[in-house]
Amino acid sequence: MKVLAINSSPNMDKGNTALILNPFLEGMKEAGAEVELFYTRKLNINPCTGEFNCWLKTPGKCYQNDDMNILYPKIDEADVIVFATPVYVDGVTGPMKNLIDRMLPRVEPFFELRDGHCRHPVRGGPKALKFVLVSNCGFWEKDNFDPMLVHMKAFCRNASAEFAGALLRPHGGAMPAMLEMGEPIGDIFEAAKEAGRQLAKGQPMAQETLDTVSRELMPRDMYVQVVNQYFKQCLEAPAKQ
């Protein structure tokens, strides 16, 4: 199994998204998957300009000469693509959206009906491809992921891919401090690793495993108090210098 993982957190491997993504990918590797990880912050990916060269003038090839040329062959070879992103303004980060938009050359301009809906056929014919979402959110409630989930599932349908599931970490901003204090949250990272093992073995990611990744870290009122106190201290710190 070939896995292409893309982390669009600007904090890369130091971010809260990576705290869930990295054990997930480790679990996939342990189960025999071949994993490549890219960070959008290290890539130069321009926005799609919507001129349709990739459909009409150079079918299957974007005219822009940037780092999507590194990813295109890896996208074609992948069995699983993992999209890892924090929630930014109810959706994926800007760099991740650019990357998703630039996957347009994968499909042809023609319409076909799939499941009673207009879609674009995949260039060269459909293949077994799975998408996974890994995401972290600063807000406490899990439903803050809902707009992103709707988008990613729609993207899967248009890309002729299977949505294999999502590892979602609400109020993830609490994790670094809890780790530093030695709080018992290791089950979350072990669950992320187990989800990776399950997927790499060709099994569905168990809902119980995904629920552990998303489990409550602390009561909402306490989290709000902690977050507000942290930012208050940050704002007051320069005045004390």
C-alpha positions in Angstrom: 0.0 0.0 0.0 1.4 3.4 -1.0 0.3 6.3 1.2 0.7 10.0 0.4 0.3 12.2 3.4 0.1 16.0 3.2 0.2 18.2 6.4 -0.9 21.7 5.8 -0.3 23.0 9.3 2.0 26.0 9.2 3.6 24.6 12.3 4.4 21.4 10.4 5.7 18.6 12.8 5.5 20.9 15.8 1.8 21.5 15.5 -1.2 19.9 17.2 -2.3 18.3 13.9 1.0 16.4 13.8 0.4 15.0 17.3 -2.4 12.9 15.7 -1.0 12.5 12.2 2.4 11.2 13.1 1.2 8.2 15.2 -1.4 7.5 12.6 1.3 7.2 9.9 3.5 5.2 12.2 0.7 2.7 12.6 0.4 2.4 8.8 4.2 1.9 8.5 4.1 -0.8 11.2 1.4 -2.6 9.2 3.6 -2.5 6.1 2.5 0.6 4.2 4.9 2.7 2.3 4.4 6.3 3.5 5.6 9.6 2.2 4.9 12.8 4.1 4.9 16.3 2.7 4.4 19.7 4.3 2.7 22.4 2.3 4.8 25.0 4.0 7.8 23.6 2.3 6.1 23.4 -1.1 5.5 26.1 -3.6 2.0 25.5 -4.9 0.2 28.3 -6.7 -3.6 28.7 -6.8 -5.5 27.3 -9.7 -6.1 30.1 -12.3 -9.1 28.4 -13.9 -8.0 28.8 -17.5 -8.6 25.0 -18.2 -5.3 24.4 -20.0 -5.2 21.1 -18.2 -8.4 20.1 -19.9 -8.1 21.7 -23.3 -4.6 22.7 -24.4 -2.4 20.2 -22.5 -4.8 17.5 -21.3 -3.8 16.2 -17.9 -1.0 18.7 -17.4 -1.2 22.0 -15.6 0.7 24.9 -17.3 2.1 26.1 -13.9 5.7 24.9 -13.2 5.7 24.6 -9.4 5.9 21.9 -6.8 2.6 20.2 -7.8 4.8 18.6 -10.4 6.4 16.7 -7.5 3.0 15.6 -6.2 1.2 14.7 -9.4 3.0 11.3 -10.0 2.7 10.5 -6.3 -1.0 11.2 -6.4 -1.3 8.9 -9.3 0.6 6.1 -7.5 -1.1 6.4 -4.1 -3.6 3.9 -2.7 -4.4 6.3 0.2 -4.1 10.1 0.4 -4.1 11.6 3.9 -5.1 15.2 4.1 -4.0 16.6 7.4 -5.0 20.2 8.3 -6.1 22.3 11.3 -9.5 23.9 11.1 -9.0 27.4 9.8 -12.2 29.5 9.5 -14.4 26.4 9.3 -12.4 24.7 6.6 -9.0 23.5 5.5 -6.0 25.9 5.4 -5.4 28.0 2.4 -2.4 26.0 1.2 -4.4 22.8 1.4 -7.2 24.3 -0.6 -4.7 25.3 -3.3 -3.4 21.8 -3.4 -6.9 20.3 -3.7 -7.9 22.7 -6.4 -4.7 21.9 -8.4 -5.8 18.2 -8.5 -8.1 19.2 -11.4 -5.9 17.7 -14.1 -6.8 14.3 -12.7 -10.2 14.5 -14.3 -11.5 15.1 -17.8 -13.7 18.0 -18.9 -16.6 15.8 -19.9 -19.6 15.0 -17.8 -20.8 11.5 -16.8 -23.6 10.4 -14.5 -22.4 8.6 -11.4 -25.0 7.6 -8.8 -27.5 9.9 -10.5 -25.2 13.0 -10.3 -23.0 14.9 -12.9 -19.3 14.2 -12.3 -16.1 14.4 -14.3 -14.5 11.0 -15.3 -11.1 10.3 -13.9 -8.4 10.5 -16.5 -7.3 7.0 -17.5 -10.2 5.4 -15.7 -11.0 5.1 -12.0 -8.8 3.2 -9.5 -9.2 2.1 -6.0 -8.2 5.2 -4.0 -9.0 6.2 -0.4 -9.0 9.6 1.2 -8.4 10.1 5.0 -8.9 13.4 6.9 -6.8 14.2 10.0 -7.7 17.4 11.6 -7.3 19.4 14.8 -9.5 22.2 16.1 -9.0 24.8 18.8 -12.7 25.0 19.6 -14.0 22.5 22.2 -17.0 21.0 20.3 -16.6 18.2 17.7 -19.2 19.7 15.5 -16.8 22.4 14.4 -15.4 19.8 12.0 -18.8 19.4 10.2 -18.2 22.0 7.4 -14.8 20.4 6.6 -16.3 16.9 6.6 -19.0 18.0 4.2 -16.3 19.5 1.9 -14.0 16.5 2.1 -16.8 14.0 1.4 -17.9 16.0 -1.6 -14.3 16.2 -2.8 -14.1 12.4 -2.5 -17.2 11.9 -4.6 -15.9 14.2 -7.3 -12.5 12.5 -7.3 -13.9 9.0 -7.5 -12.3 8.2 -4.2 -13.6 6.4 -1.1 -13.8 8.5 2.1 -12.1 6.1 4.5 -12.8 8.2 7.6 -11.5 11.0 9.8 -9.3 11.4 12.8 -10.6 14.5 14.5 -9.1 16.2 17.6 -11.4 18.9 19.1 -9.9 21.2 21.7 -6.5 20.0 20.6 -4.9 23.1 21.9 -4.9 21.5 25.3 -2.7 18.6 24.3 0.8 20.1 24.5 0.2 21.4 28.0 -1.3 18.2 29.1 1.7 16.2 27.8 4.0 18.6 29.6 2.1 18.0 32.8 2.2 14.3 32.4 -1.6 14.0 32.0 -2.8 10.5 30.9 -3.6 11.1 27.2 -1.4 8.4 25.7 -4.5 6.4 24.7 -5.3 9.1 22.1 -2.0 8.7 20.3 -2.2 4.9 20.6 -5.7 5.0 19.1 -4.4 7.1 16.2 -1.7 4.5 15.6 -4.2 1.7 15.8 -6.4 3.4 13.2 -3.3 3.5 10.9 -2.7 -0.2 11.4 -6.3 -1.0 10.7 -6.4 1.0 7.5 -3.1 -0.4 6.2 -4.4 -3.9 6.8 -7.3 -3.2 4.6 -9.8 -3.0 7.5 -12.2 -0.2 8.2 -11.0 2.2 11.0 -13.1 1.1 14.0 -15.5 3.8 15.2 -14.4 3.0 18.8 -10.8 3.8 17.8 -11.8 7.1 16.1 -13.9 8.0 19.1 -10.9 7.6 21.4 -8.9 10.0 19.2 -11.7 12.6 19.7 -12.5 11.9 23.3 -13.0 14.8 25.8 -9.8 16.1 27.4 -11.5 18.4 29.9 -14.9 20.0 30.6 -15.8 22.8 28.3 -16.0 25.5 31.0 -12.5 24.6 32.2 -11.1 24.6 28.7 -12.6 28.1 28.0 -11.1 29.4 31.2 -7.7 27.9 30.5 -7.6 29.3 26.9 -8.7 32.8 28.0 -6.2 32.9 30.8 -3.4 31.9 28.4 -4.2 34.6 25.8 -4.6 37.2 28.6 -1.1 36.4 29.8 0.2 36.6 26.3 -1.3 40.0 25.8 -0.1 41.3 29.2 3.5 40.0 28.8 4.8 42.7 26.5 3.5 45.4 28.8 5.6 44.0 31.7 8.8 44.1 29.7 
